[in-house]
Structure formats: structure tokens, C-alpha cells
């Protein structure tokens, strides 16, 4: 995993995809896709918990790989940061007339970001999780 995090092309690609993810989530959060005669559109339904969880898991992964930072602290920062991003968007929907606030969306966003944190902390190699201390040779 250490070599992956040092690959500039991969990091730049992850940054572009992460910025695209932010744009897509923003559009999906604030634009109404349902028509009055089509209220059963499952893809864009705001109450699909699994869609929220998967989207925010992917967002946390992209955030993590978009930067050269490593360690437990950055895993937590990536997961919590993406979760807070989702909470802000969900709360803003309180003031958008054609959108509805759903606290279960926040729970689903947290589940996706939390799953990222748990998986990365469990499966991340120890050399990436814990930064080695470099001692000067004597």
C-alpha cells in the first residue's frame, strides 16, 4: 500500500475522481430529479440507505487516496471529514423546498464513512498505520 500512496499518477487521478465525487454528491443533494408523476424512482430516492452508505464509503476512500498523508489520524480525518460533508448537505436540505431532511440519510452516510475507517484500520499494513520513528545512526 505504501507504493500505491507514492504513485503521483494514481494520487492525481484520485484527486480528480474525488473532486468529481464532490460535484456529483453536491448535485444529487440539491437538485430534484423526481417528476410529479414519477415518485418511485429508486435510483434518486433520498431514503436509499445503501446508496448513501456506498457513496460515502467511496468518498472516504477517494479522500484518503487524494493526499499523501498516512497514519491512523488521516484515516480518521478522511472518514470523519466526508461524514461531516454529508451532514452539512443533509442539514442544508431543511431549507430547500423540494428536498426533505432525513436523519436516516445521516446515519447511512456515517455507516459508509465508519465502514471505511474500520476496514482501513483493520486491514491497513502496520507500516502505514504507525509512522516509524527515524533514529539517527550512532
Secondary structure, 3 states (H helix, E strand, C coil): CHHHHHCHHHHHHHHHHHHHHHHHHHHHHHCCCCECCECCCCCCCCCCHHHHHHHHHHHHHHHHHCCCCCCHHHHHHHHHHHHHHHHHHHHHHHHCCCCCCCHHHHHHHHHHHHHHHHHHHHHCCHHHHCCCCCCCCC
